[in-house]
Amino acid sequence: MKFWLYLPANISHKLSAFGIKLYSFFCTKKKLKYNSLTWKNLNFFNPLGIAGGVDKNAELLKQWPKLGCGFIEVGTVTPLPQKPNSGKIIDRNNKELSLWNCMGFPNKGLCHLQKQLKKHKQYPIPILINIGKNRETDLKNAYTDYIKCMDQLQNYADIFVINISSPNTENLRDLFLKDNLKIFLQNCLQNKIKPTLLKISPDLSQTELEHVLNVSCIVGVDGWVISNTTKSLNPELNFPLNKGGISGQALEEKSKLQLRHSIEHLKKINKRENKLIISVGGINSADKIKERLSIGADLVQVYSALVFQGPSFFKKIYKNIKKPLL
Ligand SMILES: Cc1cc2nc3c(=O)[nH]c(=O)nc-3n(C[C@H](O)[C@H](O)[C@H](O)COP(=O)(O)O)c2cc1C
């Protein structure tokens, strides 16, 4: 077990940026090329990136390409800076390789993110920016927060990711409801300049998922990130039961099933082509990456695997990805 896993989750979380900086200091710059992809003129020299929430404020931009990421997603950013939810916000189950979090988009806000991104002209890998709404913005006006983020960050994003799937901002997931989704997305995308993906909740039923995909296609969403953390909290994991979301191994099957359903449905309605699908949830090895790609994902992301395996994860994958599936 890695030494930081003996520390309480909130302490190791606070130390993680320092650990990544230290580790990457000793890395030589080398592109880890495998399963390359070009989509809308963006080159992904490998399909593995960091998920939303890992580098919320884009504070490790120098480090990610050195570690071997094929792309990054920064944020979730909201127009105004905001603090985390009160009380416990993160927990870890080392045996089940799973995390629980109830963060609620803590971030330094749009202006700070813009400053960070401005420092890096010609970033070597594609940058996705994950955008959200401030806690105080009501649902009816939520789209205005998303538009603010897109307007101000359009010169720095290769792709935007609309996040309405976090379980940790009150009522946010209501934007997926039938009466809300179409008008919300239409409002967000009225002046779309950059390709825009929608990050999906793993807790949607199959019918709800199909509806979300249909509406996304109608309004011009360019793809999906499948999926965010799950609210179906398993008592055996010993996490707080009444709030938060679960990631890591405990999310794997749900996220995989949702990827499968999404691909099947998109093929059925003839909308798979030209759309970008990023699979995330419980991926922690080269075999699992290969599995998601074989189901039909274009790219994959990780969060929990970095927590449990540390920053050498990308190199380990590179070493193992060419081996036949176990
Ligand atoms: C501590 C923590 C914070 C997260 N913050 C965000 C976030 O700000 N925005 C977002 O879209 N997803 C966020 N996520 C969800 C991840 O991006 C990802 O969808 C989820 O963790 C599943 O991937 P994993 O099993 O590899 O961790 C967060 C996850 C964790 C564990």
The ligand as a MOL file (V3000), in Angstrom:
LIG
                    3D

  0  0  0     0  0            999 V3000
M  V30 BEGIN CTAB
M  V30 COUNTS 31 33 0 0 0
M  V30 BEGIN ATOM
M  V30 1 C -12.6390 14.1030 -4.6620 0
M  V30 2 C -13.3370 14.1620 -5.9930 0
M  V30 3 C -13.6700 15.3900 -6.5450 0
M  V30 4 C -14.3280 15.4540 -7.7740 0
M  V30 5 N -14.6240 16.6670 -8.3190 0
M  V30 6 C -15.2150 16.7210 -9.5310 0
M  V30 7 C -15.4670 17.9650 -10.1460 0
M  V30 8 O -15.1490 19.0280 -9.6250 0
M  V30 9 N -16.0890 17.9510 -11.3530 0
M  V30 10 C -16.4460 16.8050 -11.9880 0
M  V30 11 O -17.0000 16.8440 -13.0920 0
M  V30 12 N -16.2060 15.5970 -11.4330 0
M  V30 13 C -15.6040 15.5420 -10.2240 0
M  V30 14 N -15.3430 14.3250 -9.6660 0
M  V30 15 C -15.7640 13.0860 -10.3890 0
M  V30 16 C -14.6430 12.5400 -11.2810 0
M  V30 17 O -14.3320 13.4170 -12.3200 0
M  V30 18 C -15.0450 11.1950 -11.8920 0
M  V30 19 O -16.1680 11.3740 -12.7160 0
M  V30 20 C -15.3800 10.1400 -10.8340 0
M  V30 21 O -14.5100 10.2520 -9.7400 0
M  V30 22 C -15.2790 8.7160 -11.3990 0
M  V30 23 O -13.9650 8.4210 -11.7980 0
M  V30 24 P -12.9500 7.5210 -10.9080 0
M  V30 25 O -13.6900 6.2770 -10.5420 0
M  V30 26 O -11.7570 7.2990 -11.7880 0
M  V30 27 O -12.6210 8.3280 -9.7090 0
M  V30 28 C -14.6830 14.2570 -8.4530 0
M  V30 29 C -14.3390 13.0150 -7.8780 0
M  V30 30 C -13.6670 12.9560 -6.6840 0
M  V30 31 C -13.3200 11.6190 -6.0960 0
M  V30 END ATOM
M  V30 BEGIN BOND
M  V30 1 1 1 2
M  V30 2 1 2 3
M  V30 3 2 2 30
M  V30 4 2 3 4
M  V30 5 1 4 5
M  V30 6 1 4 28
M  V30 7 2 5 6
M  V30 8 1 6 7
M  V30 9 1 6 13
M  V30 10 2 7 8
M  V30 11 1 7 9
M  V30 12 1 9 10
M  V30 13 2 10 11
M  V30 14 1 10 12
M  V30 15 2 12 13
M  V30 16 1 13 14
M  V30 17 1 14 15
M  V30 18 1 14 28
M  V30 19 1 15 16
M  V30 20 1 16 17
M  V30 21 1 16 18
M  V30 22 1 18 19
M  V30 23 1 18 20
M  V30 24 1 20 21
M  V30 25 1 20 22
M  V30 26 1 22 23
M  V30 27 1 23 24
M  V30 28 2 24 25
M  V30 29 1 24 26
M  V30 30 1 24 27
M  V30 31 2 28 29
M  V30 32 1 29 30
M  V30 33 1 30 31
M  V30 END BOND
M  V30 END CTAB
M  END
